[in-house]
Amino acid sequence: MITIGITGIIGSGKSTASAALGARGIPVIDLDALAKKMLTLAEVHEEIEREFGNGLVIDGQIVVEKLRDIVFADKEKLRRLERITHPRMLSELWQEVAELAGAGEKAVIVDGPLLFETGLYKELDRTVVVTADMDVVRKRLKMRGMAPDDIEKRISNQIPLKEKEEAADYVLSNNGTREDLERNIEALLERINEWEVRTRCTSTT
């Protein structure tokens, strides 16, 4: 089975692209969803309060907005949070990948915003970067209700899109309409099929 990472900066449309691939029958593992799952664990609650102070857990739940304000204002604090959640998330990821491989799936999409920042891309067979012009990205984020300062903080915490494009195996443009994206998804599907066949042939030689 081939593992394909899909990434891109916030607002580029990676989750939309992943959903489109999922609708075409390719399983998708959402790393954001796994990260949120990690934040429900009591042991993680203890480590977070030990690392960032009391008041972040109320009635057994992380106060996500408060934690987000802390870590997205400081790159080092964001890295400290990732050191708590990332190993657990990876364990869950590879367990899901193994289950899908055992079920006979030919490919799986790993959807995550920080594949390059965390180095996870090195452990995947292929990486796709969803790209969009920065003015388009900012417009999308503004439409989500994000404040300009928050937009810039979130963007600054990620590797520049151009660098991700250069490191990727495939670049998927998402500057246009949903119809444009669907056409680009079809082209990506053809490439995924090529990758899968190549991987299968290599593994049998």
N, C-alpha and C positions, 0 to 999 in steps of 0.2 A: 504494500500500500504506500502511496505517495502522500507526504505531508506538505501542505502548501500554506504558507503564512500570508495573510493579507493585512497590510498596515497602511499608514498614511497619517498625516497630522490631523488633529481635531478639526472637523468641518470639511474634510476632503471627500467624505462619503464612503469610507471603507465598510461601514456596517450595512449601508444600502447595497453595496456591491456583494457583500457576503450573503445577505438575505436573498439576493437575486440568484446567486449560485445555489443556495440552499433550496430555493423553489424549483431548481432544475435537478434536484436529487442528490447533490453532494452534501454529506454531513458537515455541519459547521460547529466548531467549538469556540464559544465566545469567552475570551479571557477576561473581559470586564465582568461578565456574569460570575466567572469563577472567583475573581477578586472579591466581589460582593459577598459571595458565599463564605470566603475566608473570614470576612468581617463579622460573621455570625458566630464564630467559634469562641468559646469562653477563654481558651488559652491565648488566643490572639487579643482579646479584650485586655487581659492582664498585661501582656507585653506592651500594648499600645499605651496604657495608662502609666506603666513603668517608664516608658520612653518619653512620652509627651505630657504627662501630668494627669491629675485627677479631673473628673468632670466630663470626660469624653464618652463615658458609658453611663446611660441612664435606663433603669428598668431592664437591664440585660441587653440593651441595644446601643450600638455606636451612634453618637450624634454626628452623622455623616457631614453635615454642613460645617460644623465646627472643625472637624478633622481636616476637611478639604481646605478651609481657610488657612489652617496651620501649614499644611504641607505644600500647597501651591504657591505660597508666599516665599518659600525657602527651598531651593533645590536639594540642599543637604538633608533637610527634614523629609523631603519626598523620598530620597534614597534610603533613609532610615526606615521609613514605613515599608518600602519595597523589600528590605532585608527581612522584615517580619512576615510579610504575606507571600513573597515570591516563591520560596522553597515549597511551601504547602500547596500553592497554586500549581507549580510544576508537577508535583506528585499526582495531583488530581488530573492534570492534563494528560500525562503519559498513561495513566490508568484508562482514561477514556479512549485514547488512541489505540491502546492494546485491545480494548473491547471491540472497537470498530474493525480493526484488522482481523480479529477472530471471527467477526460476523461476515467477513468476506468483502468488505468495502474496498474499492480500488483507490479512493482518494479521500482526504479529509481537509477541510479548510480550518486553519487556526487564525481566528480574527482577534487582533490585538494592536493597540496603539503604540506599544513600546517594544516591538520585536527587535529593533536595532539597538535601542538604548539599553536593554537588558542583556543583549547578546543571544537571545533565544533563536534568532534567525539562523545562527550557525548550526543549530540542531534540527532544523527543518530541511526538507529536500529542495524546496523552491520558495521564493519570496516574491509576492506581488505588491507593488506600491500603487495605491489609488491617489491620483494627483489632481489638483485643481489650482487655478491661479489664486494668489493670496487675497486679491480683492473679492473674489468669489467666496473664499473661505470665510473671510471676515463678515461678509454680508449674511451668509448662512448662520453663523454663530450669533450675530445680532438678532436675526429672526427667531432664534431660540430663546431670546431674552437675556443673553449674557451682556454684562457691562463691558465697555471697551477695555478697561484696565484688566478685567478678568480674562478677556480674550487674549491680550498680549502676554499675560502671565502664563496661560496654558500653552500658548504657542512657543514661548521661550524655553519651556521645560522639555521640549522635544527637539530632536535632531532636525536641522533644516530639511525641508522637503526635497530640495535639489540633491542633497547628499544621499537621501534615501533612494531617490530615483537612480542615481549612479550605481548604487550597491545592489539594486533589485534584479531579479531575473526577468521581470516583466513590469511594464508601467501601464496602468489603466487610467485613461483620461476621463475625468468627470466634471468637465467645464460646462457642458450643455444641458439639454433637456433629459428627462427620464428615458425618452425614446432613444436618444443618443447613447445613454449609458447601457441600455438593453442591447444595442447593436455591438457596443464594445465588449459586453459580457459574452456575447456569442463568439466573438473572436478569441476571447480568453479561454472559453471552453474548448475551442479547437486546439489551443496551445496546451491546455491541461491534458487533453487526450494524447497529444504527442509525448508529453512528459511521462505519462503513465505507461504508454507502450514502451518507451525507451527504458524506463526503470525496470519493467517486467522482463524485457529482453536481456538487460544487463544482469539481472538476478538469476537468470537461467543459463548463463554462459559460464 
